Amino acid sequence: MKKLLLILSIATVGFLNACTEKLDTTITPQTSTTVDNTTAARISSSIQTTYPSATNIVIVVIEDKKTYSADFTVNGIPHESCCSSSGQILSVYKSADNVALSDAIKAYLEANYKGYKLTKVAVGKGTAGQASTKVIIELNNQIITLVFDDKNVIIATFTEPKNNTGGDKNKVFVTMLTDLPVNIQSQLTGYEFIGAVVKINADNSKKTYFVIAKKDGIFYEFTYDSEGKLVKTESFDLSKKPENKEIKENDLPMVIQSYIKINYKDWKFEKSAILMKDKSIDSYSIILSKDQKIIILTFDKDGKFIKSTETLVIQLPKIEAKILIFNEIPQVIKDYLTKTYTGWIFIKGNITLKDNVAEAYYVNILVGLNKYQIIFDKEGKFLLAKRG
């Protein structure tokens, strides 16, 4: 469910360019047989108005009479776009092989896809002009497509079947609620629509719709097939995230205390904690030390021994959290927030201290109606952003 925490920020789609009915006859658009000439002319005209140097326009249907894919080239650089039947450009990506990924995206890829091979980067924007980055990577004989918004927050992830490493053959577009198939829209009745992405395979024979919605404080990830059939649902309740609760030795269940006395009677008790999930005990962890060694014992919720992990004793740093007030926010962080989140309002924050020295900053802000949690390192360098 880690993915969901990082994907709750999805750009709301507006309009990038007004449609123009004038068609530049110097370029003849190539279209599939299912695209009528009027629609093809509108889309081609809009593309040529926005990109006067566009050539080799190829248009195919995504959703009949609603949305279309239009590939074209500008000064030798391939572009792929999603357009409405009226010719409005909903989103567009261009190949950007020489573009350096942001530190936030690289950190995300390293944390979640260690050992990945970067295949392709495409820079895009939606109809409201919001920036977007599409990253294609290869890992364990799989092609994985990831889409990030203008704040480097993950929008969607699509993984191809193993051994399908033929390259970037699919297309991915951010889309609006009104441009989703009617039967998908009806299934979202009663939910707060957050955002959606559609993936179209290489021959346009299959579509996958990825939708994020919210209801009663719970976020949902819905995946639909080409016919609008629900094929997968995941949910996450932010109020039920796991947490560790430190407890005293005498508060451990007697079965655990007895196990330690029998098997580790000469070891010194250091600390213990309970892992809570959904407000219930999930497991126990106990740290013991002896002769320059420490050992971590893990027990299940009933006190049954699970495993032990032993290592050399190290000087354990003192880790603590401190409430962060506005006046204590480093100026470098304020400058970043002002530049990236125009009109931001501070809500709350905290500092992680390591041996009484700042190790990380967590800042919660409000931008319009959107809430963000921004994480910075001890130097005030941006690390990660999450919406919600």
C-alpha positions, 0 to 999 in steps of 0.5 A: 500500500506504500504506492497509494500513499505516494499517488494521491496527488493527481492533476485535475485536467482542464483545457490547454488550447482552444480548437481552431477549424483552420487546417494547414494543408501542407501536412496530411494527417495519417489516421486510422479508418475509424477516425472521421475526417472532421475529427481528424481535421480538428485534431490536426489543426489544434496540433499545428496551431500549438506546434507549427513544426509538427509533421507525421501526425497519426491519429487513432481512437481511444474512446470513440467520439470522445478521446483520441491519441495523436502522435507527431514529430516536432523537429525530429522529437517524437510527441504523443498526445491525447485529444478530445473530439473537438480538437482540444489537447488534453495532454502531451508528452515528448521524448526527453532522453537528455533530461535529468530526473529530479532528485525526488524521482530518483530517490523514489525509484531507488527506494522502490525499484532498486537495481532498475535500468532507466529506459526512457524519460518523457516530459509532458503537460496536461490541459491546464499546463501542469507539468508531468514526467513519464519514466520507463524503467526495466527491472527483473525482465519487466517494463514498468511505466511510472507517471509523476505530477508537477510536484514529483508525486507519483500519479500512477504505475503500470507494470507489463508482464514478465519478459515483455521488454520490447520498449515503450509500446504503450501510451499513458494519459491523464484523463478527466472524470467526464472522459471516462467510459459512462459505466465507469463513471456510474460505478464512482457514484458516491465517491469523491473523484481524485484523478485517473490515468488511462493506458492504451496498449501498442495496437490500441486493442486494450485499455486499462483505466486507473482511478483514485477516489475517496469515500468516508475518509478512505482512499481507493485505487480502482483498476478497470479493463477496456469494457469498464469492468472492475478488475482490482480494488485496493484501499487505504485508511490513513487513520489505520496506519501501523505504529510502534508503541514502546512498552516496559519489560514488566508490561510484556506478556508473561509468555514472552517474559518467561521465554527471555528468562529461560533462553536469555537469562544473562542478557540485559533488557534494553527496550521493547515495543509493540507494532499496532495495526488497525488498533490491534497488536500485530507483534512484539519486538525486544532488544537485549544486549550482552558482551558487545552484542545486541539481539532483537527478538520478535514475537507474534501477537500471542507471544509466540517466538518468531525470530531473532536477529543478532549483531554487534553492539553499536552506540545506538543514537537517541532518536526523538521527534519534536514539534516544529513551529513556523519560526523554526522552519529553516529559511532554505525550506521556506524558500523552496515552499514559496517557489514550489507551492505558491500561496502555501499556508503552514499547518503543522510539522515536526523534526526528527532529531538524532542525538539532539541534532535535526535529521529530517523535517516534516512540514504539512501545508495547505495550498488552496484546498489541497494538503501536502506533507513535504519531507526535507533532509537535515540540510533542508533539501527536498526529499519527498512530497505526499498529498493528503 
